[in-house]
Amino acid sequence: MKKILLTTLLTLFAAAAFAQRGSVTATVVNADTGESVAGAVLIVAPAKTPEKQQGFTSAFKGAVSIPSLAYGEYKLTVSFIGYNNLDTTFRVSAPKLNLGVLKLKPGVQIETVVKEVKALRTSQKGDTVSYNAGAFKVVADADVEGLLKKMPGITVTDGTVEAQGETVKKVFVDGKEFFGDDVTTAIKSLPAEAVDRVEVYNKLSDAAEFSGMDDGEGYKALNIVTRPGMRQGQFGKLYAGFGYDADTKTEDKFKYIAGGNANVFSGDSRISFIGLFNNVNQQNFSFEDILGVSGGGGGRRGGVGQYMMRPQSGVASVNAIGVNYSDSWGKRDQVTFQGSYFFNNTNTENRSTVEKWYEAPMIPDTLSTNGYSDTKGYNHRFNARLEWKISENQNLMIRPRFSYQSNDPWSRTTGWQFGAPADGGSGYSYTDNFSDALRHGYNVGTSAVYRAKLGKNGRTITLDGSFSYSDNTNNSNSWSNVLGTLPDRPGIAPDGTWDTTGYTKIRRLCNLAPSSSYSLRGSFTYTEPVAKYAQVSFQYRVSYNSQERDKRSYITGDDFSTAGLTPDRSLSNSYESGYLTQSVGPGFRFSKERNTFVANVYYQRSALDGQIVRDDAEKIKHAYNNVTYFMMGQLNINRENSLRLFVSSYTDSPSITDLQSVYDVSDAQNISHGNPNLKPTYSHRVNFHYTNSNVEKGRTFMWMFSMNTTLDYTASHLVQRPGDITIDGQLYTPNFYSTTTNLDGYWQLRTHLSYGLPIGFLKSNFNVMAGVVYTKTPSMLGGTVDAATGMISGGDRNDTKNMGYDFRAVLGSNISENVDFTLSWNGTYNEATNSLNTDKSKNRYFNHTAQGNLKVVFPLGFTFTASAAYSQYIGFTNDYSEDYLLCNAWLGKKVFKNKRGEVMIGVNDLLNQNRAFSRSTGSGYTQNSTNSVIGRYYMVQFTYNLRRFGKKGSRNLKDYGMEQSGSTRRMGPGGPGGPPPGGFRGGPGGF
């Protein structure tokens, strides 16, 4: 009994001793002058396990606070640019430890510091590439987007950010999420001068981050590290302008714009406001498309940002507001919260044209249409993240979300598809489509992740679950021409166009289509250490997705009234379905000295149980079994070179609408049919990244390669001019008839190189990027339609191959905040071929843009801002050329004592040449499209930059370790490479 009691007491004493932790404080100063050093980097590691490093920075007045370290001995390295490193040791043996003053000895002369700052453009730690914002100068009132455009390996196109060849899905500020999945809003809502560093890294999914086992569901992310001196105060930008457009005949002549952003930072408590109101097509945000109005809208694979879409084509009037809030609560910041709300309302008008040429192996027809649309849209979205550190061994994270979308589109499209039969064409067909719809829906859900450490280091369990529910309504009135192709050329109408008499038979429809869905998802992950640097894991996942839809279509008269009518059987469709997916499998992780290898294998079973409800119910049941895998390797060769390799597979199962044996005759000239024999696709994906950061010379080189190939690819089977088809007693003569089928052989290969370096004599940064993209897309063309089954027999396989070459060069000034220019050129050359084209000719086309941006701040506060962009599209095969020159120019004057205000007068599109032109190719066709754009207008605009920092609200940036506009920017904290990759993602501050 005594032995048992003694053992129990010793165990309790050891556990208590093990659980004891203490906080550490210190102050970093200049050893020669005694002045405090803010922004110094402190690397702390246990003496017995030096590989377990943590990163911290000195704050205002050099203050250092390390909240919680287990009792024991530690090694400490303190570093800052221009100082020798300070290495020391200390022991934590009490709840509070004050290390006193840590003195950094200046190690280089000022000339050496200047040279070093010029070189320190980028550095890397593990999978994180860190850009020093001080090495990329922009004007004082620039936003983060302008800063990103100067950084090597990063491109920003219409608000979409791509880094290292991958689309950035989320932006963090000081390690905390900023405006959810809306990357566009995030990069336009912070001033560039608040940025110390920009980190690009691969963010793990919530569950993987908790368990430590990469599950392959991560994404590319940006972390914006703010300057320590700007984490206490208020800053932002407000602007308003009014203008006039004397040239427009279709839009408002009076133009306006107003908006801005305001950020209130107080340590961990931070709130940001944004607003935008204009009728000049400024849409600095993405919208959440839960209705699928842009052709997206979800999917079972999902992922971060799955619903986020960029604004649609046309000219929009915009009203948008948003707020982002973050804070930490508790004595040890046990609870952290980040949340954002965003609302936008747009009214978009678009006048569009389409010229589409069908080429061999298709019948050589031409489609020419003109369209007009007027779309009103409303979007509310809220998302939040709440994390609770229950104890040292337990964490809980919850993500609630809600979104609402309303879409009210009105559109009309008319035109002709024609080809003289004598020349091999199919005849003449008139297109007349009209739609007036009202759609609205909401999506609500939440997810939660719980992790517990089970005593032994590396032994954990992670529980992950989520629930979501959506309810949508889609009602519309529409008409279309149901008359097929005729062989005779139309006559000429009095207005000089082709006469539509005899070529039109209008069918009017009233469509009512409510739908709802819900999903449940859960996973369990257990990890167990098997060696000092190795772990094994076991994971089980389960998800269930349920959908219901009841589409009722009525053939009506001119007034679209449904009184006394019953739904048309051939046009109506109701279904309900449930998808149950389960996967289970082991995993392995090895990590040593920042080199990591992860491998997971899963057995997956998906089961679909649904039915199509018509006159007689059609049951649909399918079950699919697959094995998927994921492997990741991270090799850090040294401080300057790293390799990262992803190899994975995934499946995509067909939906019930893909599998239903039902005709879709809503567009009588383009009829489609489901394929009940469709199989799930199985894809293999490879991503490779190599990064070299030459810290000494400031050069950055990146190489990216990716491959994606798909077995049982869901391909289209298209028949042009299939002849007469009788469906439910109704005779149709469509221009096209299509279904889907499985084909192997889809490929996409992409490689991309990026190289950046400073050019000293120009005081500029030069970045070049080049890439090659190869795509092979299989399809079936031709064949005979079996009216009894709706399937197509016969036909020939056609592989559409596209080879694209792209090159981009950017020269960005690094002179001062008073002179900021960027010169760029990017071009893309494409060659498209179709395997069924007997003469093997290539569709070759080239487009390029040369662009320049300039802002100069003269003495006495006068400013000049200008931009010019020349774009040209050249078709070598079709012998066409389309080009335009877009010029903007503004004159301004800085006002107020602190020069925070600016009054500007200028002109947008000085030459009135703006165009929206695009070209695309596909299986047997080439298409040119145009859309509405904003033309020339004149405007007067006022801008005010809000800056108020510190407890006393000083507006002088010198008080916070920074220089006023016009002086050289200081290098931010962190020195070469900055802190370890994870050191600041969860650190103090952020949104």
Secondary structure, 3 states (H helix, E strand, C coil): CHHHHHHHHHHHHHHHHHHCEEEEEEEEEECCCCCECCCCEEEEEECCCCCCCEEEECCHHHEEEEEEEECEEEEEEEECCCECCEEEEEEECCCEEEEEEEEECECCCHHHHHHHHHHCCEEEECCEEEEEHHHCCCCCCCEHHHHHCCCCCEEEECCEEEECCEEEEEEEECCEECCCCCHHHHHCCCEHHHEEEEEEEEECCHHHHHHCCCCCCCEEEEEEEECHHHCEEEEEEEEEEEEECCCCCCCCCEEEEEEEEEEEEECCEEEEEEEEEECCCCCCCCEECCCCCCCCCCCCCCCCCCCEECCCCCEEEEEEEEEEEEEEECCCCCEEEEEEEEEEEEEEEEEEEEEEEECCCCCCCEEEEEEEEEEEEEEEEEEEEEEEEEECCEEEEEEEEEEEEEEEEEEEEEEEEEECHHHCCCEEEEEEEEEEEEEEEEEEEEEEEEEEECCCCCCEEEEEEEEEEEEEEEEEEEEEECCCCECCCCCECCCCCECCCCCCCEEEEEEEEEEEEEEEEEEEEEEEECCCCEEEEEEEEEEEEEEEEEEEEEEECCCCCCCCCCCCCCCCEEEEEEEEEEEEEEEEEEEECCEEEEEEEEEEEEEEEEEEECCCCEEEEEEEEEEEEEEEEEEECCCCEEEEEEEEEEEECCCHHHHCCCEECCCCCEEEECCCCCCCEEEEEEEEEEEEEECCCCEEEEEEEEEEEEECEEEEEEEECCCCEEECCEEECCCEEEEEEEECCEEEEEEEEEEEEEEHHHCEEEEEEEEEEEEEEEEEECCEECCCCCCEECCEEEEEEEEEEEEEEEEEECCECCEEEEEEEEEEEEEEEECCCCCCCCEEEEEEEEEEEEEEECHHHEEEEEEEEEEEEEECCCCEEEEEEEEEEEEEEEECCCCCEEEEEEEECCCCCCCCEEEEEECCEEEEEECCCCCCEEEEEEEEEEEEECCCCECCHHHHCCCCCCCCCCCCCCCCCCCCCCCCCCCCCCC
